[in-house]
């Protein structure tokens, strides 16, 4: 009897795990909590690729794939003018890759945009690693491994930004009063970066919850 119960318990846990792990779909609990699903895993609905090198950003196996000459993908959906938010996605890097998630940004035809960038980089020659808020708050130790999916979170509340990888806080950046220039907390949309031809970055399960 004990063995049967153990088998049933294992089977139930596996079924729950499979249901929970369904890609690019919000759970009923997430919907009730106010999460917004930003990517359907099939096409670029609610997204716009710039005119810089649009061929560098594609969709493969339910994930956004960034590889090629520099380009940007901008979010155009419901949360395109976010100020305070909790952003979550799953990311995988191939060895030697560099990428980034931009926020408080806006569309432009080409060039790196205004706003902040949450760095994606485990083993690229740039020593600024995943979890950094590029330029303004550095993390120099990779919190994840290449060739493995990791959960990336960006939380913005007022003048403070926190990044997390697999639930662990990586950096907390508090913006000083009077900051000017391109890298300033404000509000705006999100962007995904294709950095260079030798970098391969995959992103899926993209969602955001707007905060007061």
Secondary structure as the mmCIF struct_conf table of DSSP 4:
data_model
#
loop_
_struct_conf.conf_type_id
_struct_conf.id
_struct_conf.beg_label_comp_id
_struct_conf.beg_label_asym_id
_struct_conf.beg_label_seq_id
_struct_conf.end_label_comp_id
_struct_conf.end_label_asym_id
_struct_conf.end_label_seq_id
HELX_RH_AL_P HELX_RH_AL_P1 UNK A 2 UNK A 20
TURN_TY1_P TURN_TY1_P1 UNK A 21 UNK A 21
TURN_TY1_P TURN_TY1_P2 UNK A 23 UNK A 24
HELX_RH_AL_P HELX_RH_AL_P2 UNK A 28 UNK A 32
TURN_TY1_P TURN_TY1_P3 UNK A 33 UNK A 34
STRN STRN1 UNK A 35 UNK A 37
BEND BEND1 UNK A 41 UNK A 43
TURN_TY1_P TURN_TY1_P4 UNK A 45 UNK A 46
STRN STRN2 UNK A 47 UNK A 49
BEND BEND2 UNK A 51 UNK A 53
HELX_RH_3T_P HELX_RH_3T_P1 UNK A 54 UNK A 56
STRN STRN3 UNK A 57 UNK A 60
TURN_TY1_P TURN_TY1_P5 UNK A 61 UNK A 62
STRN STRN4 UNK A 63 UNK A 66
BEND BEND3 UNK A 68 UNK A 70
STRN STRN5 UNK A 71 UNK A 75
BEND BEND4 UNK A 77 UNK A 77
TURN_TY1_P TURN_TY1_P6 UNK A 78 UNK A 81
STRN STRN6 UNK A 82 UNK A 82
BEND BEND5 UNK A 83 UNK A 84
STRN STRN7 UNK A 85 UNK A 93
TURN_TY1_P TURN_TY1_P7 UNK A 95 UNK A 96
STRN STRN8 UNK A 98 UNK A 105
BEND BEND6 UNK A 109 UNK A 111
BEND BEND7 UNK A 114 UNK A 115
STRN STRN9 UNK A 116 UNK A 121
BEND BEND8 UNK A 122 UNK A 126
TURN_TY1_P TURN_TY1_P8 UNK A 130 UNK A 131
STRN STRN10 UNK A 133 UNK A 133
TURN_TY1_P TURN_TY1_P9 UNK A 134 UNK A 136
STRN STRN11 UNK A 137 UNK A 137
BEND BEND9 UNK A 141 UNK A 141
BEND BEND10 UNK A 143 UNK A 144
TURN_TY1_P TURN_TY1_P10 UNK A 146 UNK A 147
BEND BEND11 UNK A 148 UNK A 148
STRN STRN12 UNK A 150 UNK A 157
TURN_TY1_P TURN_TY1_P11 UNK A 158 UNK A 159
STRN STRN13 UNK A 160 UNK A 165
TURN_TY1_P TURN_TY1_P12 UNK A 166 UNK A 167
STRN STRN14 UNK A 168 UNK A 174
HELX_LH_PP_P HELX_LH_PP_P1 UNK A 175 UNK A 176
TURN_TY1_P TURN_TY1_P13 UNK A 177 UNK A 178
BEND BEND12 UNK A 181 UNK A 183
STRN STRN15 UNK A 188 UNK A 188
STRN STRN16 UNK A 189 UNK A 194
TURN_TY1_P TURN_TY1_P14 UNK A 197 UNK A 198
STRN STRN17 UNK A 201 UNK A 210
#
